Amino acid sequence: DRGGDWSSDVCSSDLWWRERIGGVRRVVAGEGGTAWVEFERGGIVEEEEGGGEGERGEVNVRKPALLEESFEETLKAVMAAAETASEDLGVAIDDTTTPPSANATWKTTAHPGRNTWTIVPLPTTSSPPTASTAMTSISTQLSALLTSHNLSISDIVSTTLLLHDMSTFASTNTIYASLFSAPNPPSRACVAVGALLPDSAPVVMHVSLSSAKARRALHVQSRSYWAPANIGPYSQAQCAPLLPPSAERKGVEGVYIAGQIPLVPSTMEVVTAADHELVQAQAGGDAVGLQIVLALQHLWRVGVAMDVRLFASGTAVMARCGLEVARRRARMAGVAWRERHARPVEGEGEGEEEEDVDLWELTNRRGEEMMGGERSEGGLPEWESVEGEEGGLGVSPFWAAEVESLPRGVDVEWLAGVGVVGESVRVRSVVSGGGGGGVHECVVGGTVAITTAFVGYEEARGKGLEERVGEMRGLLGGVSGKGGVMGAEMVYLDAGIEGLWGEVGGNVVPCRSLWDGEGTRLGAVVVFKEEVV
């Protein structure tokens, strides 16, 4: 440290490290599992000729493959996924008319007893607001609401930004960033839903809150071969209690992970077919499958770094592509999700060479060990902590949502439901008739239930959403609560189904189309997070 400036030095051999730098004076813990070291003395020496590991003194540095071996297998499965015969895909949203979601009344909701809020711009008397004006209104309202609830901006652990147009992201992001000046800002997902939002609300913001003061976070800003660095005012992950602690529930924790898009970590560029031989060799060189798998690998690596045992759900958000393509991509993403939940065969992997470890992870984990921490060797899912029915045991619910566009113009962005840490998990599923209907339950630590209800496309068109979701939740036998849809943790709705839209007072994401992992069209997906009753 010279006058407050820091420098990064590269040492070409362990010999230089041992003989030219003095003993370690102290190790100081940093953010995201990192640590920095203070030495007693140091100096600069000229490297002797031929001191490197390669010819003429070059240092041979290993460049990790883009995908881990297991994700290579996932990619093969995705690319080999057979397309079934075409079927009735339902009705597409008519772009010549205003969709029902845009005619709905969207309003701000911030109930004291809930840890998820929705902030909508205040109505204006003049012309529709710009995105920056709308974000300023959201910022002002959010600050006032936090104060009125005796909370602060640091109590926000995760946000979801819905934009009318992704081209307004830069102006919106400047105002958003002004809210979060402290280290370890919330994790964030951002999608553009186009004309599915009303003109009066070109930006809508969903927030998840926790008043827990001591929280773990992952906020990595350096490039590596591991996963994309932070390039904005967000953290890769935040860990916080799933519900406010009580006498019976001692703060069961969950991990909230930022949306993951398919960037090559070392370059921060969107992955292309040219980045992978298998994809480049296929006819047409379509990189969508590679985008699906690479973004999912980013999600998995962040989850493992945060000691996640199981994701409560997974969502592949797709840029606008039309019903036929959306169905095919939903099936591809569904294959990837199921592949990641395949139980390992006993004895598989024994005798294989040790897996390559990225330098970033090695440095971070070594820092934890130097500070007395233990490195977690559990997989994801961590099967020893998961119990349930044999059929589909441990496969968390998955759905795909088609929106207008995504950051950096990518075709897919992965969002994860809360990641379970440090607790046992019990899972079960009940299928309700055909057409994609069903309900899935994940009970964490015996005290918190995360319930996901799927409503088929035709069901959503023919029956009230509250009634249908209530029926499906009743199939679970009373383990979880019976709150209404607008009190849910998150709701995905088909924006073209008239009967689903009236007054929007919850965390709702309007979609051009919704699908399950088999390519069956859905009308709604509703996620609840409640205390077990």
Helices and strands as residue ranges (DSSP letters): H 14-20, E 24-29, G 31-33, E 35-39, G 55-57, H 69-80, H 100-103, E 105-106, E 116-119, H 131-148, G 153-155, E 156-163, G 166-168, H 169-179, E 187-192, G 194-196, E 203-209, E 216-218, E 237-241, E 253-257, E 263-264, E 269-270, G 273-275, H 277-281, G 283-285, H 288-305, E 310-311, E 314-318, H 323-340, H 359-370, G 383-385, E 386-388, E 398-402, G 407-409, E 412-416, E 419-420, E 425-431, E 438-444, E 448-456, H 457-462, H 465-474, G 485-487, E 490-494, G 498-500, E 503-504, E 508-511, E 513-516, E 521-531
